[in-house]
Amino acid sequence: MGTKKKTVKKRGKKTHGHGIKARRGAGKRGGRGNAGNHKHRYMHFIKYYGKDYFGRHGFKRPQSVVRADIVINLSTIRENMDSMVSEGLARKKKDGYDLDISSIGCTKLLGGGSIGDLKVHILAPAASIKAVEKVESAGGTVTIKEA
């Protein structure tokens, strides 16, 4: 059995021609994975990933503070009044209709569209000023109920 030519040639030399780090684990490549991103690979990351790659950014509001209203427009009420009466969500009276929008899962009344000549007495947790004006001009009322 003979020895390899390079091995014989490099007898007595510490690294056999592969340098100090070349035969260590990922030593020649500067570490594995994202090693060195804040040290020797920093300029590469700034160039290709931007300076905002590291750290936290922005602010997330606590969910106890965030509140989104579930809204309903006047045009939706006008279009669906007959189906609301048949499902028992609204009541028909001789002078118009009674509707509690919280019974259909809404938290705010908005003035989108028109109510037409529909006389509706609406009970709502919240309502916009324009919605109240439109309902009252059609002969109905809006009552804000406190939660």
SVG drawing of the C-alpha trace seen along z (x, -y; Angstrom):
<svg xmlns="http://www.w3.org/2000/svg" viewBox="-102 -65 110 67">
<polyline fill="none" stroke="black" stroke-width="0.4" points="0.0,0.0 1.3,-3.3 0.5,-6.8 -1.0,-9.5 1.5,-11.8 0.3,-15.0 0.3,-13.5 3.9,-12.5 4.8,-15.9 3.2,-17.7 4.8,-15.5 5.8,-17.7 3.5,-20.5 0.6,-21.2 -2.2,-21.8 -1.2,-19.8 -1.9,-22.8 -5.5,-23.5 -4.9,-26.5 -5.8,-27.0 -9.6,-26.7 -10.4,-24.9 -10.9,-21.5 -13.0,-22.6 -16.8,-22.6 -17.9,-25.4 -14.8,-27.3 -13.8,-28.4 -17.3,-29.7 -17.5,-32.0 -19.9,-29.9 -23.1,-28.1 -26.5,-29.7 -26.9,-33.2 -23.8,-33.3 -21.9,-36.6 -24.8,-38.7 -23.9,-41.3 -20.2,-40.9 -18.4,-39.8 -21.5,-39.5 -23.1,-42.7 -22.6,-44.7 -24.1,-41.8 -27.2,-41.8 -27.5,-45.6 -27.2,-45.5 -29.5,-42.7 -32.0,-42.6 -32.1,-46.2 -31.4,-47.8 -34.8,-46.9 -34.1,-43.1 -33.2,-42.9 -35.3,-43.9 -38.9,-44.8 -40.7,-47.4 -43.9,-49.3 -46.4,-49.0 -49.3,-46.6 -52.3,-47.9 -53.5,-45.8 -56.7,-43.8 -58.5,-45.1 -58.3,-48.6 -59.1,-47.7 -62.8,-47.8 -64.4,-47.5 -68.0,-48.4 -70.3,-46.0 -72.2,-48.4 -75.5,-48.4 -76.5,-51.0 -80.0,-52.4 -80.2,-51.0 -79.6,-47.5 -82.5,-48.0 -84.8,-49.2 -83.9,-46.3 -84.2,-43.6 -87.1,-44.8 -89.6,-42.2 -87.2,-39.3 -86.4,-40.8 -90.1,-40.8 -90.6,-37.3 -87.7,-36.0 -88.9,-37.8 -86.0,-40.3 -88.3,-43.3 -92.0,-44.0 -94.5,-45.6 -96.9,-48.1 -99.7,-50.3 -97.4,-53.4 -94.3,-51.6 -91.7,-49.1 -89.7,-48.5 -86.2,-47.3 -83.4,-46.6 -80.2,-46.4 -78.3,-44.6 -80.7,-41.6 -79.2,-41.2 -75.6,-41.5 -74.9,-45.1 -73.4,-47.7 -73.7,-50.9 -76.2,-52.5 -74.8,-54.4 -76.5,-56.7 -75.4,-55.0 -78.1,-55.0 -81.6,-56.1 -84.4,-54.7 -87.0,-55.9 -90.5,-56.5 -90.1,-53.6 -91.1,-54.7 -88.8,-52.8 -88.3,-53.1 -84.7,-51.9 -83.1,-51.0 -79.3,-51.1 -76.2,-51.0 -74.7,-53.8 -75.7,-55.8 -74.1,-58.4 -75.6,-61.9 -76.5,-61.5 -78.4,-58.3 -80.5,-59.9 -81.3,-62.8 -82.4,-60.6 -84.6,-58.3 -86.2,-61.3 -86.9,-63.0 -88.7,-59.8 -90.9,-60.0 -89.1,-57.4 -87.0,-57.7 -83.6,-56.5 -83.1,-55.7 -79.6,-55.2 -79.5,-52.5 -76.7,-52.6 -74.6,-49.5"/>
</svg>
